[in-house]
Amino acid sequence: MENDELAYSPAAERNKAPILGVLRHVLPPEAAVLEIASGTGQHAAHFAASQPGWQWQPTEADATALAAIAARCAALPNVRPPVRLDVLAPEWPPGLGRFDAVYCANMLHISPWQTCAALMQGAACHVRPGGLLVLYGPYLVDDEPAAPSNLAFDADLRARDATWGLRRLAEVVDKAQSAGLAFEQRFDLPANNLALVFRRGAG
C-alpha cells in the first residue's frame, strides 16, 4: 500500500504539531506510549518520527484500519505493529503490557459516553504507576463560554448519532478520578481544543 493511497485526515494533519508540543512537554525523551484510536496513523507516524526515543504502540477498534496504520509507519523502527483494541471490550488485548503514557485524541465525542469510563479503567490498568494519560479534543467547560464553533460541532455530532457529542470536562475528570487517574494539567490548543493530562498514582 503506497502512502499516497492511505486514508488521510486533514484535522490530524492540522493538530499534530500542537499536540506534539504538549507531549514533548510532559513526556521524557524516552517513553513507551500506548495510543488509543489511532485512526489513520498520522499522529503515530509524526510523533514517532519526531521523537525516536518514544516507543509507540498504535491501536484501533476498526480492524480494517490496521493495515493502513502499519503501512504509514512501516519505515519507523520505534512504532510497534498496530493492534485491534476496542475500549469497550471486557478485556483489552492480552500481552499489551504497561506503558509510560496512554494517549487518545478525538475519540470521546464520536463514541458513546460509556467509552469514557472504559478508557479510564483501561488506561489505569496499562499505564505504569506515576504514568500519564493524555487526551486531546474539544470539551465543554463549566463557567467558561463555549466557542460557537464547538457548539455547532456538538449539535452536528448529536444529529448524526444521539450518543455522540462534546463531553463536559468535569464529567471526564470525575471518570478519571474514579479510575485512580488524577487531573494534573490542561493545555489550551488551537481551534478551541484542549489537551488534558492525568497521572496515575504511584501506589
C-alpha positions as CSV (number, residue, x, y, z in Angstrom):
1,M,0.0,0.0,0.0
2,E,1.5,3.3,-1.1
3,N,1.4,6.2,1.3
4,D,-0.4,8.4,-1.3
5,E,-3.2,5.8,-1.3
6,L,-3.7,5.8,2.5
7,A,-6.6,7.3,4.3
8,Y,-5.9,10.9,5.3
9,S,-7.4,13.2,8.0
10,P,-6.9,16.9,7.4
11,A,-7.7,17.5,11.1
12,A,-5.0,15.1,12.2
13,E,-2.6,16.9,10.0
14,R,-3.5,20.3,11.4
15,N,-3.3,19.4,15.1
16,K,-0.3,17.1,15.1
17,A,2.2,19.9,15.7
18,P,0.5,21.5,18.8
19,I,-0.2,18.1,20.3
20,L,3.5,17.1,19.8
21,G,4.4,20.2,21.7
22,V,2.4,19.1,24.6
23,L,3.7,15.6,24.5
24,R,7.3,16.8,24.4
25,H,6.5,19.0,27.5
26,V,5.0,16.2,29.6
27,L,6.9,13.1,28.4
28,P,10.6,12.3,28.8
29,P,12.8,11.8,25.7
30,E,12.5,8.0,26.1
31,A,9.0,6.6,26.8
32,A,6.7,3.8,25.8
33,V,3.3,5.2,24.7
34,L,0.0,3.4,24.0
35,E,-2.2,5.2,21.6
36,I,-5.9,4.6,21.7
37,A,-8.0,5.1,18.5
38,S,-5.0,5.7,16.1
39,G,-7.3,6.3,13.1
40,T,-5.2,6.9,10.0
41,G,-1.9,6.6,11.9
42,Q,-0.8,10.1,11.1
43,H,-0.2,11.0,14.7
44,A,1.7,7.8,15.4
45,A,3.9,8.4,12.3
46,H,4.6,12.1,13.1
47,F,5.2,11.7,16.8
48,A,7.5,8.6,16.4
49,A,9.5,10.2,13.6
50,S,9.9,13.4,15.7
51,Q,10.9,11.5,18.9
52,P,13.0,8.4,18.1
53,G,13.2,7.7,21.8
54,W,9.5,7.1,22.1
55,Q,8.3,3.5,21.5
56,W,4.8,3.9,20.0
57,Q,2.0,1.3,20.2
58,P,-0.9,2.2,17.9
59,T,-4.3,0.6,18.4
60,E,-7.6,0.9,16.6
61,A,-11.1,-0.6,17.1
62,D,-11.7,-0.8,13.4
63,A,-9.7,-3.8,12.2
64,T,-9.8,-2.6,8.6
65,A,-7.6,0.4,9.6
66,L,-4.7,-1.6,10.9
67,A,-3.1,-2.3,7.5
68,A,-3.0,1.4,6.7
69,I,-1.6,2.3,10.0
70,A,1.1,-0.3,9.6
71,A,1.9,0.9,6.1
72,R,2.2,4.6,7.2
73,C,4.6,3.7,10.0
74,A,6.5,0.9,8.2
75,A,9.7,2.9,8.0
76,L,9.7,3.8,11.7
77,P,11.5,1.2,13.9
78,N,10.1,2.7,17.1
79,V,6.4,2.0,16.0
80,R,5.1,-1.4,17.0
81,P,2.7,-3.3,14.8
82,P,-0.8,-1.9,15.3
83,V,-3.2,-3.9,17.5
84,R,-7.0,-4.1,17.4
85,L,-8.4,-2.6,20.6
86,D,-12.0,-1.8,21.4
87,V,-12.0,0.2,24.7
88,L,-15.5,-1.3,25.5
89,A,-14.2,-4.9,25.3
90,P,-14.3,-6.7,28.7
91,E,-10.6,-7.2,28.4
92,W,-8.0,-5.3,26.4
93,P,-5.6,-7.4,24.2
94,P,-3.6,-9.9,26.3
95,G,0.1,-9.2,26.5
96,L,-0.4,-5.5,25.9
97,G,1.8,-4.7,28.9
98,R,2.4,-1.4,30.7
99,F,3.3,1.9,29.3
100,D,4.7,5.3,30.5
101,A,1.8,7.0,28.9
102,V,-1.6,6.4,27.2
103,Y,-2.6,8.9,24.5
104,C,-6.0,9.3,22.9
105,A,-7.2,12.1,20.6
106,N,-10.7,12.9,19.3
107,M,-12.4,9.7,20.5
108,L,-14.7,10.7,23.3
109,H,-17.0,12.9,21.3
110,I,-17.5,10.5,18.5
111,S,-18.4,7.4,20.6
112,P,-20.9,6.6,23.3
113,W,-20.4,8.1,26.7
114,Q,-19.6,4.8,28.3
115,T,-16.3,4.7,26.3
116,C,-15.1,7.4,28.7
117,A,-15.2,5.2,31.8
118,A,-13.9,2.3,29.8
119,L,-10.9,4.3,28.6
120,M,-10.1,5.5,32.1
121,Q,-10.3,2.0,33.5
122,G,-8.2,0.5,30.7
123,A,-5.6,3.3,30.9
124,A,-5.3,2.9,34.6
125,C,-4.5,-0.8,34.1
126,H,-1.9,-0.3,31.3
127,V,-0.1,2.8,32.5
128,R,2.7,2.4,35.0
129,P,2.4,3.9,38.5
130,G,3.2,7.6,38.1
131,G,2.5,7.4,34.3
132,L,0.2,9.7,32.3
133,L,-3.0,9.7,30.3
134,V,-3.1,12.4,27.7
135,L,-6.4,13.3,26.0
136,Y,-6.9,15.7,23.1
137,G,-10.1,17.2,21.7
138,P,-12.9,19.7,22.2
139,Y,-14.7,19.8,25.6
140,L,-17.4,21.8,27.3
141,V,-16.0,23.6,30.4
142,D,-18.3,24.7,33.2
143,D,-18.2,28.5,33.8
144,E,-16.4,29.1,30.5
145,P,-18.4,30.3,27.4
146,A,-18.3,27.6,24.7
147,A,-17.0,28.7,21.4
148,P,-19.7,29.0,18.7
149,S,-17.8,26.5,16.5
150,N,-17.8,24.0,19.3
151,L,-21.5,24.4,19.9
152,A,-22.2,23.9,16.2
153,F,-19.9,20.9,16.2
154,D,-21.7,19.4,19.2
155,A,-25.1,19.9,17.5
156,D,-23.9,18.3,14.3
157,L,-22.5,15.3,16.2
158,R,-25.7,14.7,18.1
159,A,-27.7,15.0,14.9
160,R,-25.6,12.2,13.4
161,D,-25.7,10.0,16.5
162,A,-27.6,10.7,19.6
163,T,-24.9,9.0,21.7
164,W,-22.2,11.3,20.4
165,G,-21.4,14.9,21.5
166,L,-18.8,17.1,23.2
167,R,-18.2,16.0,26.8
168,R,-18.2,18.1,29.9
169,L,-14.6,18.4,31.3
170,A,-15.9,18.0,34.8
171,E,-17.5,14.7,34.0
172,V,-14.4,13.4,32.2
173,V,-12.3,14.4,35.2
174,D,-14.7,12.6,37.5
175,K,-14.5,9.3,35.5
176,A,-10.7,9.6,35.5
177,Q,-10.5,10.1,39.3
178,S,-12.8,7.1,39.8
179,A,-10.2,5.0,38.0
180,G,-7.3,6.4,40.0
181,L,-6.1,9.0,37.5
182,A,-5.7,12.5,38.9
183,F,-6.2,15.5,36.7
184,E,-2.9,17.3,36.6
185,Q,-2.8,19.9,33.7
186,R,-4.7,21.5,30.9
187,F,-3.3,23.0,27.7
188,D,-5.4,25.3,25.5
189,L,-4.7,24.5,21.9
190,P,-5.7,26.0,18.5
191,A,-9.3,25.6,17.2
192,N,-10.8,25.6,20.7
193,N,-9.3,22.2,21.6
194,L,-7.8,21.1,24.9
195,A,-5.0,18.7,25.8
196,L,-5.7,17.1,29.2
197,V,-3.1,15.4,31.3
198,F,-3.9,12.9,34.1
199,R,-1.5,11.0,36.3
200,R,-1.8,7.6,37.8
201,G,-1.0,7.4,41.5
202,A,2.4,6.0,42.4
203,G,0.8,3.2,44.5
